[in-house]
Amino acid sequence: MNSITISTLQEYLKTKYDNPQYTNSLFMKLVEEVGEVAEAINKIDGRKADDGLSSLSEELVDVIHYAVAIATINDIDLEQVMIEKDKKASVKYHQFPNLQDYLNNEK
């Protein structure tokens, strides 16, 4: 099985969605998929009957797809932004190591 990076996913999605005007429609799909994640969790927790039509893993993939697509068509480098945002969150919530330090120690 091939591995995937966020940057590779962004390059791939750029071939599918090439115009920032898609942002609104992609956001609407993202919101829809977040609702489907909630539905899948409700099924797992027994609050809703499982009809076998969706799985948590598939719905989470859809959320990631649309979130990354929105970033991609708006020229957001998610890998860089994730590192920067995590640094701020690590300080704010006193959680260490931060993502950049973790990545540096993995090499």
Backbone bond lengths (Angstrom), bond angles and torsions (degrees), N, CA, C in turn:
res aa  C-N    CA-C-N  psi(-1)  N-CA   C-N-CA  omega(-1)  CA-C   N-CA-C  phi
1 M - - - 1.460 - - 1.529 109.12 -
2 N 1.286 116.30 137.51 1.459 121.23 178.40 1.521 110.20 -79.27
3 S 1.322 115.25 147.06 1.459 118.74 174.86 1.527 108.30 -93.86
4 I 1.321 114.66 161.69 1.458 119.70 -177.26 1.519 108.90 -131.83
5 T 1.304 115.52 143.21 1.457 120.94 173.76 1.526 108.07 -110.49
6 I 1.290 115.61 164.82 1.460 119.23 177.72 1.523 109.95 -63.22
7 S 1.327 117.07 -41.07 1.460 118.99 -179.49 1.530 111.61 -64.66
8 T 1.331 117.57 -37.04 1.458 120.30 176.73 1.525 110.92 -65.83
9 L 1.324 116.43 -41.65 1.458 120.03 177.14 1.523 110.40 -61.96
10 Q 1.321 116.61 -40.52 1.462 119.30 178.40 1.526 111.23 -64.57
11 E 1.317 117.77 -40.78 1.469 120.64 177.69 1.529 110.10 -61.77
12 Y 1.319 117.05 -43.32 1.458 121.83 179.31 1.530 110.90 -63.14
13 L 1.328 117.10 -47.77 1.459 120.32 -177.64 1.521 112.11 -66.65
14 K 1.324 117.15 -26.53 1.467 120.98 175.79 1.528 110.65 -61.12
15 T 1.336 116.61 -29.95 1.462 119.69 177.89 1.526 112.21 -73.68
16 K 1.325 117.07 -22.50 1.467 121.62 -179.68 1.520 112.39 -92.81
17 Y 1.312 115.18 -40.75 1.463 121.30 -176.36 1.524 107.35 -123.70
18 D 1.316 117.29 109.88 1.462 119.35 -172.73 1.518 113.67 -118.99
19 N 1.332 117.28 17.31 1.454 118.93 -174.93 1.527 110.51 -142.54
20 P 1.333 117.65 125.59 1.471 120.41 178.66 1.527 113.93 -57.77
21 Q 1.323 117.50 -16.93 1.464 119.69 178.11 1.528 111.68 -66.55
22 Y 1.321 117.90 -15.43 1.463 121.54 177.01 1.531 112.05 -77.94
23 T 1.316 118.03 -7.32 1.459 121.03 -174.47 1.523 112.22 -53.35
24 N 1.310 118.03 -48.41 1.454 120.45 -177.16 1.522 112.17 -62.70
25 S 1.319 117.67 -45.84 1.467 119.38 -179.04 1.528 111.11 -68.01
26 L 1.328 117.13 -36.02 1.466 119.65 176.75 1.526 110.59 -67.13
27 F 1.323 116.64 -37.14 1.464 119.50 177.41 1.528 110.67 -64.18
28 M 1.309 117.80 -41.20 1.467 120.83 178.15 1.533 110.28 -61.55
29 K 1.332 117.10 -40.14 1.462 120.27 176.16 1.526 110.69 -65.13
30 L 1.332 117.08 -39.35 1.458 121.13 178.39 1.531 110.71 -60.10
31 V 1.318 116.55 -46.87 1.467 120.70 179.31 1.528 110.17 -60.56
32 E 1.319 116.69 -42.96 1.467 121.17 178.09 1.523 110.78 -59.20
33 E 1.325 116.08 -44.30 1.465 120.54 -178.67 1.523 112.13 -68.14
34 V 1.323 117.64 -34.97 1.473 120.25 176.46 1.532 108.89 -61.74
35 G 1.334 116.98 -40.02 1.454 120.56 175.31 1.523 111.78 -61.08
36 E 1.317 116.45 -37.71 1.460 120.08 178.64 1.529 111.64 -70.36
37 V 1.332 117.60 -30.43 1.471 120.56 173.08 1.526 108.93 -63.84
38 A 1.333 116.88 -44.61 1.466 120.97 178.43 1.526 110.28 -59.71
39 E 1.304 116.33 -42.22 1.467 120.36 179.46 1.528 110.68 -63.18
40 A 1.319 117.47 -42.96 1.469 121.29 178.72 1.523 111.08 -63.24
41 I 1.327 117.05 -40.46 1.469 120.21 178.19 1.526 110.36 -66.14
42 N 1.325 116.97 -40.00 1.466 120.27 176.71 1.527 111.08 -60.51
43 K 1.319 117.80 -36.35 1.464 121.15 177.42 1.525 110.42 -67.51
44 I 1.315 116.00 -43.30 1.472 120.50 179.47 1.523 110.45 -61.59
45 D 1.329 116.14 -41.30 1.465 121.04 -178.05 1.523 113.19 -81.86
46 G 1.327 117.61 -1.45 1.452 121.30 176.67 1.517 114.90 81.19
47 R 1.308 118.17 10.49 1.461 120.93 178.61 1.522 111.94 -83.69
48 K 1.317 115.97 -9.16 1.461 120.63 -179.27 1.521 107.64 -145.76
49 A 1.332 116.02 142.86 1.466 120.05 179.05 1.523 110.16 -65.46
50 D 1.313 115.38 138.03 1.466 120.66 179.40 1.523 109.27 -84.08
51 D 1.331 115.97 114.42 1.458 120.64 179.45 1.525 111.98 -93.26
52 G 1.330 117.18 -0.50 1.455 121.61 178.24 1.514 115.18 73.44
53 L 1.334 117.57 8.04 1.461 119.89 -175.47 1.527 113.88 -87.28
54 S 1.302 117.66 -20.06 1.463 118.50 -178.38 1.518 109.75 -144.55
55 S 1.325 115.03 156.61 1.458 119.92 176.81 1.518 108.75 -128.42
56 L 1.303 115.39 152.84 1.456 120.15 179.61 1.521 110.61 -56.69
57 S 1.320 117.73 -43.42 1.469 120.11 -177.74 1.529 111.44 -61.69
58 E 1.314 117.23 -43.88 1.464 119.78 -179.65 1.516 111.88 -66.65
59 E 1.314 117.15 -39.01 1.467 120.35 -179.38 1.529 110.61 -69.49
60 L 1.329 117.58 -38.11 1.466 119.77 176.56 1.522 111.20 -64.51
61 V 1.313 117.30 -37.68 1.465 120.65 176.81 1.525 109.87 -61.92
62 D 1.322 116.88 -40.99 1.468 119.64 178.23 1.528 111.04 -62.80
63 V 1.338 117.47 -40.91 1.468 121.01 177.99 1.521 110.12 -61.27
64 I 1.326 116.16 -46.23 1.467 120.15 179.11 1.523 110.35 -61.54
65 H 1.321 116.80 -44.72 1.464 121.67 -179.53 1.530 110.71 -54.07
66 Y 1.327 116.40 -53.85 1.466 119.23 -175.38 1.529 111.99 -70.92
67 A 1.315 118.57 -36.84 1.470 120.36 177.66 1.528 110.79 -63.91
68 V 1.318 116.90 -44.58 1.470 120.67 179.15 1.527 110.16 -68.01
69 A 1.314 118.03 -37.45 1.470 120.51 178.16 1.529 110.59 -61.81
70 I 1.328 117.09 -43.06 1.469 120.39 178.62 1.522 110.18 -60.56
71 A 1.318 116.70 -44.69 1.468 120.18 178.31 1.524 110.62 -62.53
72 T 1.301 116.38 -43.28 1.455 121.49 -175.96 1.518 112.21 -60.71
73 I 1.318 116.97 -50.09 1.461 118.48 -176.04 1.522 112.71 -73.72
74 N 1.331 115.71 -10.23 1.466 119.85 175.79 1.529 111.40 -105.79
75 D 1.334 115.65 19.29 1.475 123.59 175.35 1.531 113.50 54.64
76 I 1.321 116.09 42.90 1.464 121.82 176.39 1.524 108.29 -100.94
77 D 1.318 116.18 122.91 1.461 122.20 176.52 1.527 106.92 -83.41
78 L 1.325 116.48 95.07 1.461 120.65 -174.13 1.518 113.32 -61.02
79 E 1.316 118.06 -36.90 1.466 119.29 -179.41 1.525 110.20 -60.71
80 Q 1.309 117.22 -45.36 1.459 120.80 -179.39 1.525 111.51 -68.37
81 V 1.314 116.07 -43.92 1.463 120.19 -178.98 1.530 110.78 -65.17
82 M 1.331 117.55 -36.71 1.459 120.36 178.61 1.525 111.11 -62.73
83 I 1.314 116.20 -41.44 1.474 120.01 179.01 1.524 110.28 -64.97
84 E 1.332 116.81 -46.24 1.468 120.74 -179.33 1.527 111.50 -63.94
85 K 1.329 117.02 -44.54 1.457 121.48 -179.20 1.519 110.97 -65.57
86 D 1.337 116.92 -39.36 1.453 120.68 -179.91 1.528 111.83 -65.84
87 K 1.345 116.64 -35.42 1.470 119.62 176.72 1.519 109.86 -58.93
88 K 1.328 116.80 -46.34 1.466 121.28 179.93 1.532 110.81 -63.54
89 A 1.323 116.34 -44.99 1.462 120.51 -178.60 1.527 111.20 -65.83
90 S 1.324 117.50 -37.30 1.461 120.89 179.22 1.517 111.22 -61.20
91 V 1.314 116.11 -40.94 1.461 120.31 177.92 1.531 109.76 -69.36
92 K 1.314 116.37 -48.34 1.469 121.45 -177.14 1.528 112.04 -59.22
93 Y 1.328 116.91 -42.52 1.465 120.96 -175.25 1.525 113.56 -103.77
94 H 1.336 116.82 8.81 1.474 122.36 177.04 1.532 111.48 54.50
95 Q 1.332 115.91 48.00 1.457 121.86 179.61 1.524 108.86 -115.49
96 F 1.309 115.68 123.40 1.451 120.05 -177.30 1.519 109.19 -134.14
97 P 1.314 118.42 148.62 1.460 127.38 3.00 1.530 110.59 -77.58
98 N 1.318 114.88 164.80 1.461 118.02 171.72 1.527 107.91 -82.00
99 L 1.311 116.04 170.96 1.468 120.80 -174.50 1.525 112.16 -60.79
100 Q 1.321 117.15 -42.23 1.463 119.20 -179.16 1.527 110.70 -63.15
101 D 1.334 117.78 -44.63 1.461 120.22 177.74 1.528 111.06 -62.58
102 Y 1.323 116.36 -40.51 1.466 120.64 177.60 1.529 110.56 -59.87
103 L 1.312 116.69 -47.05 1.470 120.72 179.73 1.521 111.46 -63.75
104 N 1.323 117.03 -39.43 1.464 120.35 179.17 1.523 111.76 -65.01
105 N 1.335 117.44 -34.38 1.466 121.26 -179.53 1.524 112.66 -78.98
106 E 1.316 117.17 -19.36 1.455 121.65 179.33 1.529 112.08 -77.06
107 K 1.315 117.35 -19.07 1.466 120.55 -174.91 1.485 112.31 -85.45
